[in-house]
């Protein structure tokens, strides 16, 4: 196999993985967007998700291959539990029509928590990629680009659809997050 064919194969593999990891960010974006979000917050959250999609694989690579089996499973379960809790809280609050303390995706803590929830699986992918000779810079840039772009796309789509759903937007968004959390836990 020639060097060009190997590089092309690696690029296609990394593009596929980056897209798959970005789907989590896309689904989160739809869920949050259905609740209603300002355009400035869309850009902020998209940037934070992109940063976490770049940071988490780096941390995964640093963790090393010795613990990859354990950390991969734990990271996926933790991300699923986080999405399950966030989605459940959104559904519960919207059904009770509570306007008290809710999860605030606009706060620094809220953005970090959401970004961590959808980026934690890129940690386990980073651990796995550490066993191979993947191009680190290309990997991190692709993961960041797809994570950020797909979260922004999901947020914009959710925002547009959510405005038509009215008060049920938060319930639908929470149900989506809850469903993805359950899928991660299974």
N, C-alpha and C positions, 0 to 999 in steps of 0.2 A: 504494500500500500504506500502510495506516495505521501509526502509531507503535506501537500495541498489537500489531498483527500482526507487525511486525518484531521487537519485543521477545520475543514468544512464540516466533517462529521461532529467534531467537538462543538462547533458553533451551533449546528442544528440541535444537538442535544441540549446545550445550555439555553437556547431559545425556547425549546419545548418545556424545560423545567421552569424557566422564568415565567412563561405564560401560565403554567399550571399553578405556580405559587401566587401569581397575580390574580387568579380567579377568586382566591379567598378575600383579597382586598376589594375586588369588584363586588362580591356578595355583601361584604360589610358596608361598602359604599351605598349599595341599594337600600340596605336596611336603615342606615342612618339618614340617607337622603329622603326616604319616605316620611320620616319624622319631621323633616323640615330643617334646612341648613342654609346659611348665608353663603354667598359666593366666596367671600374672603375666607370663611372657615373651611370651605372646600379646598382652597389652595393650601391653607395651613395644614390640614389633615393629610392631604395628598403628599405634601413635602415630608411630614413626619413619618408616614408609612414608607415612603421611598427611602428615607434615612435608615429606618429599622430594617427594611429589606436588604440594605447594604451592610448594616452592622451585624445582624444576626448570623449570616453565613460566615463572616469573619470570626465571630466568637465560636461558631461551630468548628471551623477549621482549627482554631487554637485549642479546642477541647481534645482533639486528637482521636485517632481511630480506636484506642484501647477501650473507650467507654461508649462507642457509637451505638451499639444495640440498646443499651439502657437509656441513654439520653434521647435517642430518636423517639422511642415510645413515650417517655415521660413528657417530652416537649409537645408532642402531638396531643396527648391527653390534657395537658395544662391549657393549651390553646383552646381545645374543645370545651373544657370546663368554663373558661373565661367567657367564651361566646354564649354558652348555655346560660350562664348567670346574667349576662348583660341582656340577652334576648328575653329571658324570663321576667326580669325586672321591668323592661319596657312594656311587655304585654300586660303584666299585673298592674302597673301604674296607669296604663291607658284604659283598661277595663274598669278600674276603680275611679277613673277620672280624677286622679290625684294631681294636684298642682303643688305638692310639697317638694321635698328633696328628691330630685331625680338625677340620674346619671347625666353629667354635663360634658358633652363631647367637645365643648369649646374651651374648657379649662385645660391647662397644661397637663395636669394629672390625667384627665379624661382622654386627651389625645395620645398621651404616652401609653395608657392602658389599652386603648383600641389598637394602636399600632403594634404593640407587643402581642396582642391576641391574634392578629393576622400574620405576623411576621415570625412567630416562634417556630413554625414548621420549616422556615428557611434556615433555622439553626441546625436542625437535624439533617437537612440537605447539605449544609456546609460541612458537617461532620463526615457525611458520606463522601462528598467531593474531595475531602482531605485525603482520602485513600487513593485518589487518582491524580493524575498530573493535569488537572484542569487549570486553565489560565485564570489566575486569581482576579486580575483587574477586569477582564471581560466578564467574568462571573458576577462580580459585585455590581458592575455598571448595569448589566442586563437585569439582574434581580431588582435593583433600585428603580430602573426605568419602568419596568413592567408593573412593579408594585405601586409606584406613584401614579402612573398613567391609568392603570385599571381602577385604582381607588377613586380617582377624580371622575373617570367615566361613570362608575357606579353611583357616586354621589350626585352627579348631574342628572343621571337617568332617574334615580330615586326621587330627587327633588321635583323633577318634572311630573312624574307619575303621582307622587305624594300630594301635589297640589290639587289633583283631581279626586283623591281619596278623602280629603278633608280630615275629620277627626279619627278615621280608621287607619290613617297612614302610619301612626306610631305602632298600632297593634300589628299591622302587616310587617313592618320593619322588624319588630321584636320577634315575630314568628319566624322570619327568615333567619335571623341571627341564632335563634334557639335551634332551628332545624340543622343549621351547619354545625352548631356545637354538638348536637346529638350524633351527627355523622362522624365527627372527629373522635368521639368517645367510643363508637362501635368498632 
